[in-house]
């Protein structure tokens, strides 16, 4: 079985075509927004720190949500 493959032409940009806009969500020029948690080319310690911070924030959200649920359950008198 044979498949026809087609390549998609990509535009190659020169450095002079890029404008540095620090008003967007990504604050550095040329880096782009490659991801929220782990950026391409990050060092190991940076990746570990980002994953640890993400995990701790998620743990805090879960704990606070559970506490609020228990408080509301107590106030409503539901067992």
C-alpha positions in Angstrom: 0.0 0.0 0.0 1.5 3.3 -1.0 0.7 6.7 0.5 1.2 10.0 -1.2 3.1 12.3 1.1 3.1 16.0 0.7 5.3 18.4 2.4 4.1 21.7 3.7 6.4 24.6 2.9 7.4 26.6 5.9 8.3 30.3 6.0 11.8 31.0 7.2 12.1 34.2 9.2 15.1 36.4 9.5 16.0 38.0 12.8 15.3 41.5 11.3 11.7 40.5 10.6 11.0 39.8 14.3 9.8 42.7 16.4 10.3 42.7 20.2 7.0 43.2 21.8 7.2 43.0 25.6 3.6 43.8 26.0 2.4 40.3 25.3 2.3 37.4 27.7 5.8 36.2 26.9 8.1 38.9 28.1 11.3 38.1 26.2 12.1 38.6 22.5 12.4 35.6 20.2 11.5 33.0 22.9 7.9 32.7 22.0 5.3 30.9 24.1 6.4 27.3 23.9 4.5 26.1 26.9 3.3 27.1 30.3 5.0 24.6 32.5 8.2 23.5 30.8 9.9 25.6 28.1 12.0 24.1 25.4 15.7 24.2 26.2 15.2 24.6 30.0 17.8 23.3 32.4 16.9 20.3 34.6 16.8 22.4 37.8 14.4 24.9 36.2 12.1 22.1 35.1 12.2 20.4 38.5 11.4 23.8 40.2 8.5 24.4 37.8 7.1 21.0 38.3 7.4 21.3 42.1 5.7 24.7 42.1 2.9 23.4 39.9 2.4 20.4 42.3 2.4 22.5 45.4 -0.1 25.0 43.9 -2.3 22.0 42.9 -2.1 20.6 46.4 -3.1 23.9 47.9 -6.1 24.2 45.6 -7.3 20.7 46.4 -6.8 21.3 50.2 -8.6 24.6 50.2 -11.5 23.2 48.1 -11.9 20.2 50.4 -11.9 22.5 53.4 -14.5 24.8 51.9 -16.7 21.7 51.1 -16.4 20.5 54.6 -17.3 23.9 56.0 -20.3 24.3 53.8 -21.4 20.7 54.7 -21.1 21.6 58.4 -23.1 24.8 58.0 -25.8 23.1 56.0 -26.0 20.2 58.5 -25.5 17.5 55.9 -23.6 14.4 57.0 
